[in-house]
Amino acid sequence: MPLDFYATQSPFSDPGDLAHRYRDLPGDPAHLARLVRDLLIHRLEGELFGYAIPADRLHNDAETRYTDDILRIIVARDDAPLTRRREVGDRFVGVCRDFTLLHCSFLRHAGVPARLRSGFADYFGTDGFHGDHVVTEYWDAERGWLLADAQLADPDVTRHWNADFDPMDVPRDRFLVAGSAWRAIREGGADPRTFGLHPPQEGPLWGERFVAGNIRLDLAALNKVETLLWDVWGEDGEFGEPLSEASRELYDRVSLTVADDVPFDAARTLFAEEDALRTPKTVLCMAPYNGTSRVTLR
């Protein structure tokens, strides 16, 4: 049952009327990750690729929630098969969530169970900071669930970062899923200032409240509700304010479900029954460039 669930598309990963573009895709997870890497560029990779990203693409591409719309942008810029590497100027300008969503879409099309995992990676720097990140978790028949980072699938990108591992088998101590990050802070004595979108000196998006938000995103993704990273719901306060004790107790409990070993039935039940965690039909989108708005999901 769990593997069947994750081997089928979600409303977010479904290619829709562009499914015919998937006909020639391979089935190998690593090959699919490299195809994704060659169709996208991260918002922050302009300097790495020597490319001045146009402001409209920088601001708007990553506001695209659904795979069919991502594909429409890609093929509008270059109508070649998805197996053909795009020039940097023709790529979709996204974030880690977009690399992962498209990778999961390709994998599910191939019948490989796959899901998005929200958490924190330590390999985009060398200072011990755990940066907000999203990777693929896919099923390997011999080894079980493995983590893969399609954003690193180009060896030149891998070498640029502090990533001395196979991007198709990311070590779980280098990428902490949200529940593991929460327990590292609450039980393991980890410094909450080392978890977030950025360090404390750069703004308020760090610490327990930020990790709690990732727990909500991770639980939603485990239920195949794969929203934008800045879609917000279930908040009990503002960034910069400490969480209430009631919220801490809730996330203490939820962190055991959004773990490396996911109890599938518990994840489904928790999402269905806990109002503070379940994604509502309309979310608050706090877009980094385009401002805050309320968005009704499909």
Secondary structure, 3 states (H helix, E strand, C coil): CHHHHHCCCCCCCCCHHHHHHHCCCCCCHHHHHHHHHCCEEECCCHHHHCCCCCHHHHHHHHHCCCHHHHHHHHHHHCCCCCCCCCCHHHCEEECHHHHHHHHHHHHHHCCCCEEEEEEEECCCCCCCCEEEEEEEEEEECCCEEEEECHHHCCHHHHHHCCCCCCCCCCCCCCEEEHHHHHHHHHCCCCCHHHEECCCHHHCCCEHHHHHHHHHHHHHHHHCCCCCCCCEECCCCCCCCCCCCHHHHHHHHHHCCCCCCCCCHHHHHHHHHHCCCCCCCCEEEEEECCCEEEEEECC
